[in-house]
Structures are given as structure tokens and as C-alpha cells.
């Protein structure tokens, strides 16, 4: 059974940077789109997850939410079965639990309702940005 494990969250001051990692174990995900979603504090767990970024299988295309475009960069290393999210110029409003996900659905569709039905999810990692 495939598991996704995130790491790299923590506390950072506004303007700082963090890099999140998500490693899959149990099978290769090279044919899956992978990405990140987030849920702000106070939201109902499992609901209202906001799309952040996604990358197509083989990494040929990337997609970003408007709120993070130009500040966040998604990448993947299929040899390590890992997807990364480099987050720069962090803002307090970026504070959230960040979830890694993987799915066979095209990464370009992850902004829409399909983001609530993705096949594989990690447990989440908390990012806190202080002002």
C-alpha cells in the first residue's frame, strides 16, 4: 500500500523560506500527478482544502494557485519518489496544514472540485508563519 509522508514544516518569520518534502513508499508514483493542498487553522479537517500547487507526471507541467504564484515552486524527483514545495517570501496568511497528494487525474484539474477526491494523501505538516 502506498503511503505519502510529508516533512519540512515548522515555524518561520514572515519573509522567510521553508521547503516541504513528500516521499512515497510502497510503490513508484512516476505516473501520478502530485501536488500540495493546504487547510487553514479552524477549518473542518478533510474539508475546504485549498489548492496550492501541482505537477504533472514526469514534471513537464506545473500549476499554482494565484495566491502563491511567484513565491512557491513545486518540483519532483521520481528517482527518490519525492515531490518538493519550495516556499519563499512566506506570509502569515500561508499558515496552514500542508497536505501532499497524488492522483492519476491530470494536474491541470486540481484547482477544481477534483481536489477533494484525490486518491492518495499524506498526513499533513504544519507551517506557521509569524508576523
C-alpha positions in Angstrom: 0.0 0.0 0.0 1.4 3.4 -1.0 1.9 5.9 1.8 2.8 9.6 1.5 4.9 11.1 4.2 5.5 14.9 4.4 8.2 16.7 6.2 9.7 20.1 6.5 7.0 22.1 8.2 7.7 24.4 11.1 7.7 28.0 12.4 9.2 30.7 10.3 9.0 34.5 10.3 7.3 36.4 7.5 9.6 36.8 4.5 11.4 33.6 5.3 11.5 30.3 3.5 10.7 26.6 4.0 11.0 23.5 1.8 8.4 20.8 2.2 9.1 17.2 1.1 6.8 14.4 0.4 8.1 10.9 -0.1 6.1 8.0 -1.3 6.7 4.5 0.0 5.3 1.2 -1.2 5.2 1.9 -5.0 6.5 4.3 -7.6 4.4 7.3 -8.3 6.1 8.3 -11.6 2.8 8.0 -13.5 0.9 10.1 -11.0 0.4 13.8 -10.8 1.5 15.1 -7.4 0.8 18.2 -5.6 0.1 20.2 -2.4 -3.0 21.5 -0.8 -3.5 23.3 2.4 -6.0 23.8 5.1 -6.0 26.9 7.3 -6.5 26.7 11.1 -10.1 26.5 12.2 -11.3 24.7 9.1 -13.1 21.4 9.4 -10.5 18.6 8.9 -10.8 17.0 5.5 -12.9 19.8 4.1 -12.2 23.1 2.4 -8.7 22.2 1.4 -7.2 24.9 -0.8 -5.2 24.1 -3.9 -1.6 25.3 -3.7 0.4 23.6 -6.5 0.5 20.5 -8.7 3.0 18.9 -11.0 2.2 16.5 -13.8 3.7 13.1 -14.1 7.3 13.4 -15.4 7.3 17.0 -14.2 6.6 18.6 -17.6 3.9 21.0 -16.3 3.3 22.8 -13.1 0.3 24.7 -11.8 -0.1 27.2 -9.0 -2.7 29.0 -7.1 -2.7 32.7 -7.8 -2.0 33.3 -4.1 1.4 31.6 -4.2 2.5 32.1 -7.8 5.9 33.6 -8.0 6.7 32.6 -4.4 6.3 28.9 -4.3 8.0 26.3 -6.6 6.9 22.7 -6.9 9.3 20.0 -8.3 9.6 16.3 -8.2 12.4 13.7 -8.2 11.0 10.4 -9.4 14.2 8.6 -8.6 13.6 9.4 -5.0 9.8 9.1 -5.3 9.6 12.6 -3.8 7.8 15.9 -4.5 9.0 19.2 -3.1 7.4 22.6 -2.4 9.9 25.4 -2.0 8.2 28.3 -0.3 9.8 31.7 -0.3 8.6 35.1 0.8 6.2 33.5 3.2 3.3 35.5 4.6 1.2 35.0 7.8 -1.7 34.0 5.6 0.3 31.0 4.4 -0.1 29.5 7.8 -1.9 26.1 7.3 -1.5 22.4 7.4 0.0 21.4 4.1 -1.0 18.1 2.6 0.8 16.2 -0.1 -1.4 14.3 -2.6 -1.1 12.1 -5.6 -3.6 11.1 -8.3 -3.9 9.9 -11.8 -6.1 12.9 -12.7 -4.4 15.5 -14.8 -2.7 18.1 -12.6 -4.4 20.9 -14.5 -7.7 19.8 -13.0 -6.6 20.0 -9.4 -7.8 23.6 -8.9 -11.4 22.4 -9.3 -13.6 20.0 -7.3 -11.4 17.0 -8.1 -9.0 18.3 -5.4 -11.4 16.9 -2.8 -11.3 13.4 -4.2 -7.6 12.8 -4.9 -6.5 9.2 -4.5 -3.6 9.4 -2.1 -3.0 11.8 0.8 -0.3 12.4 3.3 -0.9 13.1 7.0 -0.1 16.8 6.7 2.6 19.1 8.0 2.0 22.3 9.8 3.5 25.5 8.5 3.2 28.6 10.8 4.3 32.0 9.6 4.7 34.7 12.3 4.3 38.4 11.6 
